[in-house]
Amino acid sequence: MKYISTRGGAEPQEFCDILLGGLAPDGGLYLPESYPQVADKLEKWRGLSYAELAFEILSLYITDIPPADLKAICDKTYTAQTYRWCRPGCDAAAIVPLTTLEPGFHLLELSNGPTLAFKDMAMQLLGHLFEYVLEKRGESINILGATSGDTGSAAEYAMRGKHRVKVFMLSPEGKMSAFQRAQMYSLQDPNIFNIAVRGMFDDAQDIVKAVSNDAEFKAKYRIGAVNSINWARVMAQVVYYFKGYFAATTSNDQQVAFCVPSGNFGNICAGHIARVMGLPIARLVLATNENDVLDEFFRSGVYRPRATAETHVTSSPSMDISKASNFERFIFDLVGRDASIVRELWQQVDAGGAFDLRGTRYFADLPGYGFVSGSSSHADRLATIRDVWSRHQLMIDTHTADGVKVAREHREAGVPMIVLETARAVKFSETIQEALGRDPARPKELEGIERLAQRVEVVDASVDQVKAIITRNC
């Protein structure tokens, strides 16, 4: 399997090369040359364990790692011990248990990993893949990433102590919850460097892209990526769509809908890929918060990223994003994989503008991809958290609440709705207190994490300042 850039200016690459490289040299994102078709494999896959299913799916996309080695990586990644923070009564061996709130309406639990967020599902795999490839090649890498909340801690927990890897993680100063900050900034591992940027997530993400687009600096300091711009992140997330489908159905003739809280479009992009591969998904329901750039596109055909000053600071901070990096991958597919069109559209976006597909055949084709969308407000989140707690004695986090709210608006008779859980409620204690007047439960090992000593360097939204930190520590 070879990989191509959404902007068409890079030579096709093998998986291990794009794993280490992040962004393509032309500024685009890597995607496989084609999506494998798997409809005839669903019956065989239905009874597999999570690690077995991951191996079957990843084998279709990774052809430059020997199968025995890839299987060992999957077996090491997806264990009940790693994903042990299962809710009472759930089966930890399932890795992603399905919780039924009511007939035909489910939550897919994705927050049982080390940092209590769905990002662990892909990031733990990424850590093992990085270590494997770097050891084979005798190389090292400096990972540069940006986080709006959960990606940073998931990456750092996956990479801490890994040989040949250093992590430089940017986050917006003061914009994450206290628990999220503590998870990241309290790590004292010498290969972990936290950098708080004065600004919003989009400012941090822009810095990462700018550094990655500096070919000379990137090559000299071996800059890699763990953000969802890295194809391996999206690829790993495809797996739990299949696992969720099997858990919610009894026959491969059935269709389901998935509702996905969306900020950077990586998680729901994996759903789009699963659907194109042949998974019977009737609808992909995209849920945003007050930062509704993606909802606006799917409703109107206009993609209009907001300026930093227009981005709302909300109680679902991991979705406080107005430039969705992975959206470029979907648009590449939407426009028939015509890289020249993607280049033209993103020239407008990169210049601070927007693009409008209304009146084009691409907008006319959009319903065929199964997307519908909606948004949620702070008041909606509070009401949904209270309702789910009252009716089901289940405490959900703010982002999952956005998903539940929008999912309820798009239910279809006879089609099971699966909401992808984003994180555990403890990561957003302040809002849970506001909604329920009580603190969320947390694993005993994480008691008092906010009181631990923290290590972070605060900088302006400056590419040069971030480069200086990397240079100083490499």
Secondary structure as UniProt FT lines:
FT   STRAND          3..5
FT   TURN            6..7
FT   HELIX           15..21
FT   TURN            25..26
FT   STRAND          30..32
FT   HELIX           39..41
FT   HELIX           42..45
FT   TURN            46..47
FT   HELIX           50..61
FT   HELIX           67..77
FT   TURN            80..83
FT   TURN            88..89
FT   HELIX           92..94
FT   STRAND          98..102
FT   TURN            103..104
FT   STRAND          105..108
FT   TURN            114..115
FT   TURN            118..119
FT   HELIX           120..137
FT   STRAND          141..146
FT   HELIX           150..159
FT   TURN            160..161
FT   TURN            163..164
FT   STRAND          165..172
FT   TURN            173..174
FT   HELIX           178..185
FT   TURN            190..191
FT   STRAND          192..197
FT   HELIX           201..212
FT   HELIX           215..220
FT   TURN            221..222
FT   STRAND          223..224
FT   TURN            228..229
FT   HELIX           231..248
FT   TURN            252..253
FT   STRAND          256..261
FT   HELIX           266..277
FT   STRAND          281..288
FT   HELIX           293..300
FT   STRAND          302..303
FT   HELIX           308..310
FT   HELIX           317..319
FT   TURN            325..326
FT   HELIX           327..334
FT   TURN            335..336
FT   HELIX           339..350
FT   TURN            351..352
FT   STRAND          355..356
FT   TURN            358..359
FT   HELIX           361..365
FT   HELIX           366..369
FT   STRAND          371..375
FT   HELIX           378..392
FT   HELIX           398..409
FT   TURN            413..414
FT   STRAND          417..420
FT   HELIX           425..428
FT   HELIX           429..436
FT   HELIX           444..446
FT   TURN            447..448
FT   HELIX           449..451
FT   STRAND          457..459
FT   HELIX           463..473
//
